[in-house]
Amino acid sequence: MLEGLQHRGLDSAGVALYRDEEIPKDEFIIRVFTKDVIGALSKVSAAIASAGGDIRNIKLNSLRGYSYDLYTVRANERDLPDMVKNINATELSKVLSLGRKMDIIKDTSSVEELNNNFGVSCFAGSHGIGHVRFSTESCVDLLHAHPFQSFDHIDVALVHNGQITNYWKTRERLELRGVRFQTENDSELIVHYLIDRIKSGEGLKEALKASVEELDGPFSYIFSTSSEMGMVRDRLGLRPMVILEGEELKAVASEENALRILGRKGTIRNVKPGEVICWKVD
């Protein structure tokens, strides 16, 4: 599907993939981008340990002089934000992904290169979301590539097409509530907006509906958790979104050709302007 959408953007490609096996409640996976492979390993390990984490496994993945390492850690969930803060403070490394079931893999590359470098197509799991990017406002680098997530709420990810025109007003309100931003990308804003509402007691569908009313601008986005996927299109329908609902699978994309590539039976239709859709993950 992503290869069918590659023409939409060449700045970066990324996926958020969800494992479907049983995971211990105190086990988490952390993907770390490292500029100095040799010098950073000990510092990242120390940063994890200083936040109470116990490293169970490290899978190194070197590429173009950098490393995209995957750490399996035993830890208390409440200590994870401090763990991320400690790793990022080493200045040699940045956390790209944190989750119990979710792993985000992204790079400033094509879809084909992402697959060749990380073996994405060999992954087996329950569900996932992906993105190819053409930057319109924020810079082009690894941290601004999609999917985005929140390090204060694990196993959530978002991919987004469009712009949020009331970004600064909404960001200021969230920061006053203690939300910490990693970038100035408006896609990250949507993640924090939704998590803020969910933490306040709303279900995913209610939070998505609120975003249609409160976030301004042309947008469509997909938001995933370990058990649900939600899709939203702006009130005026200024950004495209098409879904496939069949007996074998459900899929969503910004163009119909990405769904036709699957060759699966089902109903294909455009998501209506302002429509909110939620799918439970079986």
C-alpha positions as CSV (number, residue, x, y, z in Angstrom):
1,M,0.0,0.0,0.0
2,L,2.8,2.4,0.9
3,E,4.6,1.7,-2.4
4,G,1.3,2.6,-4.2
5,L,1.4,6.0,-2.3
6,Q,5.1,6.7,-2.8
7,H,4.3,9.4,-5.3
8,R,2.7,11.5,-2.5
9,G,6.0,12.1,-0.8
10,L,9.7,11.2,-0.9
11,D,10.9,13.0,2.2
12,S,10.5,10.0,4.6
13,A,8.6,6.7,5.1
14,G,7.5,5.1,8.3
15,V,5.3,2.5,10.0
16,A,3.9,1.7,13.4
17,L,3.6,-2.1,13.8
18,Y,1.7,-3.9,16.6
19,R,2.7,-7.4,17.9
20,D,-0.2,-9.6,18.7
21,E,1.5,-12.1,21.1
22,E,1.1,-11.9,24.9
23,I,3.6,-9.5,26.4
24,P,4.5,-9.3,30.1
25,K,3.0,-6.2,31.7
26,D,6.4,-4.9,32.8
27,E,8.2,-5.5,29.4
28,F,8.6,-2.7,26.9
29,I,10.5,-2.1,23.6
30,I,12.4,1.1,23.0
31,R,13.8,2.0,19.5
32,V,16.7,4.4,19.8
33,F,18.4,6.4,17.0
34,T,22.1,6.7,17.7
35,K,24.6,9.0,16.0
36,D,27.7,7.4,17.7
37,V,27.2,3.7,17.7
38,I,30.2,2.8,19.9
39,G,30.1,5.8,22.3
40,A,26.3,5.8,22.8
41,L,25.6,2.2,23.8
42,S,27.0,2.5,27.3
43,K,25.3,5.9,27.8
44,V,21.9,4.7,26.7
45,S,22.2,1.6,28.9
46,A,23.1,3.8,31.9
47,A,20.2,6.1,31.1
48,I,17.8,3.2,31.1
49,A,19.2,1.8,34.4
50,S,19.1,5.2,36.1
51,A,15.3,5.3,35.5
52,G,14.9,1.8,37.0
53,G,15.0,-0.2,33.7
54,D,16.5,-3.6,33.4
55,I,17.7,-4.4,29.8
56,R,16.8,-7.9,28.7
57,N,17.9,-7.7,25.1
58,I,19.5,-5.3,22.6
59,K,19.1,-5.7,18.8
60,L,21.6,-3.5,17.0
61,N,20.8,-2.2,13.5
62,S,23.5,-0.1,11.9
63,L,22.9,1.9,8.8
64,R,24.9,4.6,7.0
65,G,27.1,5.1,10.1
66,Y,24.0,5.5,12.4
67,S,22.2,2.9,14.5
68,Y,18.5,2.2,15.0
69,D,18.7,-0.1,18.1
70,L,15.9,-2.0,19.7
71,Y,16.0,-2.4,23.4
72,T,13.8,-4.9,25.3
73,V,13.4,-3.5,28.9
74,R,11.7,-4.6,32.1
75,A,10.5,-1.5,33.9
76,N,7.6,0.1,35.8
77,E,5.4,1.9,33.3
78,R,5.4,5.1,35.4
79,D,9.2,5.3,35.0
80,L,9.1,5.3,31.2
81,P,8.9,9.1,30.6
82,D,12.0,9.6,32.8
83,M,13.7,6.8,30.8
84,V,13.0,8.7,27.5
85,K,14.2,11.9,29.1
86,N,17.4,10.3,30.2
87,I,18.1,8.7,26.9
88,N,17.5,12.0,25.0
89,A,19.7,13.9,27.4
90,T,22.7,11.9,26.3
91,E,22.7,14.1,23.1
92,L,24.1,11.1,21.1
93,S,20.7,9.3,21.0
94,K,17.0,10.0,20.5
95,V,14.1,7.7,21.3
96,L,12.0,7.0,18.2
97,S,9.5,4.6,19.7
98,L,8.3,3.3,23.0
99,G,5.6,0.7,23.6
100,R,4.6,-2.7,24.9
101,K,3.3,-4.0,21.7
102,M,4.1,-1.2,19.2
103,D,7.4,-0.5,17.4
104,I,7.8,2.5,15.1
105,I,10.2,2.2,12.3
106,K,10.9,5.3,10.2
107,D,13.6,6.9,8.2
108,T,14.3,9.7,5.6
109,S,14.1,7.1,2.8
110,S,11.8,5.6,0.3
111,V,9.4,2.8,1.1
112,E,11.6,0.3,-0.7
113,E,14.7,1.4,1.3
114,L,12.8,1.2,4.5
115,N,11.7,-2.3,3.8
116,N,15.2,-3.4,2.6
117,N,16.8,-1.9,5.7
118,F,14.4,-3.1,8.4
119,G,12.5,-6.0,6.9
120,V,9.1,-4.4,7.5
121,S,7.2,-6.7,5.1
122,C,8.4,-9.8,7.2
123,F,6.6,-8.5,10.3
124,A,3.8,-10.6,11.7
125,G,1.2,-8.9,14.0
126,S,-2.3,-7.6,14.4
127,H,-2.3,-4.2,12.7
128,G,-0.2,-1.2,11.7
129,I,-0.3,2.2,10.1
130,G,2.2,3.8,7.7
131,H,3.0,7.1,6.0
132,V,5.0,8.6,3.1
133,R,5.8,12.3,3.6
134,F,6.0,15.4,1.6
135,S,6.9,18.3,4.0
136,T,4.8,21.4,3.6
137,E,5.9,23.4,6.7
138,S,8.1,21.7,9.3
139,C,11.7,20.5,8.5
140,V,12.7,17.2,6.9
141,D,14.5,14.9,9.4
142,L,14.0,11.7,11.3
143,L,12.1,13.2,14.3
144,H,9.6,14.9,12.0
145,A,8.9,11.8,10.0
146,H,5.6,9.9,10.6
147,P,4.2,8.1,12.5
148,F,4.1,10.2,15.7
149,Q,3.5,9.0,19.2
150,S,3.3,10.2,22.8
151,F,5.9,9.1,25.3
152,D,3.5,9.7,28.1
153,H,1.0,7.2,26.8
154,I,2.4,4.0,25.3
155,D,1.2,2.1,22.2
156,V,-0.4,5.0,20.4
157,A,0.6,6.3,17.0
158,L,-0.7,8.7,14.4
159,V,-0.2,9.5,10.7
160,H,-1.6,12.7,9.3
161,N,-2.2,14.5,6.0
162,G,-2.9,18.2,6.1
163,Q,-2.4,21.2,8.4
164,I,-3.7,22.3,11.8
165,T,-4.2,26.1,11.5
166,N,-4.9,26.7,15.2
167,Y,-1.8,24.9,16.2
168,W,-0.2,27.4,18.5
169,K,-3.4,28.2,20.4
170,T,-4.1,24.5,21.0
171,R,-0.4,23.7,21.8
172,E,-0.3,26.5,24.4
173,R,-3.4,25.1,26.1
174,L,-1.9,21.6,26.2
175,E,1.5,22.8,27.5
176,L,-0.3,24.6,30.4
177,R,-1.7,21.1,31.3
178,G,1.8,19.7,31.4
179,V,2.1,18.2,28.0
180,R,5.7,18.0,26.7
181,F,6.3,18.4,22.9
182,Q,9.3,16.9,21.1
183,T,8.9,18.9,17.8
184,E,6.9,21.7,16.3
185,N,5.1,19.4,13.9
186,D,1.3,19.8,13.9
187,S,0.9,16.0,13.6
188,E,2.4,15.6,17.1
189,L,-0.1,18.1,18.3
190,I,-3.0,15.8,17.3
191,V,-1.5,12.9,19.3
192,H,-1.2,15.0,22.4
193,Y,-4.7,16.5,21.9
194,L,-6.3,13.0,21.7
195,I,-4.3,11.6,24.6
196,D,-5.3,14.5,26.8
197,R,-9.0,13.9,26.1
198,I,-8.6,10.1,26.6
199,K,-6.8,10.7,30.0
200,S,-9.7,12.9,31.0
201,G,-12.1,9.9,30.6
202,E,-13.3,10.1,27.0
203,G,-13.4,7.0,24.8
204,L,-11.4,7.1,21.5
205,K,-14.5,7.8,19.4
206,E,-15.5,10.8,21.6
207,A,-12.0,12.2,21.4
208,L,-11.9,11.9,17.6
209,K,-15.3,13.6,17.3
210,A,-14.0,16.5,19.5
211,S,-11.0,16.9,17.2
212,V,-13.3,17.4,14.2
213,E,-14.9,20.3,16.0
214,E,-11.9,21.9,17.7
215,L,-9.0,21.5,15.3
216,D,-9.1,23.9,12.4
217,G,-7.7,23.4,8.9
218,P,-7.6,20.7,6.2
219,F,-6.7,17.3,7.6
220,S,-7.3,13.6,7.6
221,Y,-5.5,11.3,10.0
222,I,-5.4,7.7,11.4
223,F,-4.8,7.1,15.1
224,S,-3.9,3.6,16.4
225,T,-3.8,2.0,19.8
226,S,-3.1,-1.6,20.7
227,S,-6.8,-2.4,20.4
228,E,-8.4,0.2,18.1
229,M,-7.9,2.2,15.0
230,G,-9.6,5.6,14.5
231,M,-10.0,7.6,11.3
232,V,-11.0,11.2,10.9
233,R,-11.6,13.5,7.9
234,D,-12.0,17.3,8.3
235,R,-15.5,18.9,8.2
236,L,-15.0,20.3,4.7
237,G,-13.4,17.1,3.3
238,L,-10.4,19.0,2.1
239,R,-8.0,16.0,2.5
240,P,-8.9,12.6,1.0
241,M,-9.5,9.4,2.9
242,V,-10.8,6.1,1.5
243,I,-11.6,2.8,3.3
244,L,-12.0,-0.8,2.4
245,E,-14.2,-3.0,4.6
246,G,-14.2,-6.7,3.9
247,E,-14.5,-10.0,5.6
248,E,-10.7,-10.7,5.4
249,L,-9.4,-7.3,6.4
250,K,-10.1,-3.6,6.8
251,A,-7.8,-1.0,5.4
252,V,-7.7,2.8,4.9
253,A,-5.6,5.1,2.7
254,S,-5.5,8.5,1.2
255,E,-6.0,7.1,-2.4
256,E,-8.2,4.3,-3.7
257,N,-5.3,2.7,-5.7
258,A,-3.5,1.8,-2.5
259,L,-6.6,-0.3,-1.5
260,R,-7.0,-1.9,-5.0
261,I,-3.4,-3.1,-4.7
262,L,-4.5,-5.4,-2.0
263,G,-6.7,-7.4,-4.3
264,R,-9.2,-8.2,-1.5
265,K,-12.9,-8.3,-1.7
266,G,-14.9,-5.7,0.2
267,T,-16.7,-2.4,0.0
268,I,-14.5,0.6,-0.9
269,R,-15.9,4.1,-0.2
270,N,-14.8,7.7,0.6
271,V,-14.9,8.7,4.2
272,K,-17.5,11.6,4.4
273,P,-16.4,15.1,5.4
274,G,-16.4,15.3,9.2
275,E,-16.9,11.5,9.6
276,V,-15.3,9.6,12.4
277,I,-14.7,5.8,12.1
278,C,-13.4,3.4,14.8
279,W,-12.4,-0.2,14.2
280,K,-11.8,-2.7,17.0
281,V,-8.7,-4.9,16.5
282,D,-9.7,-8.5,16.8
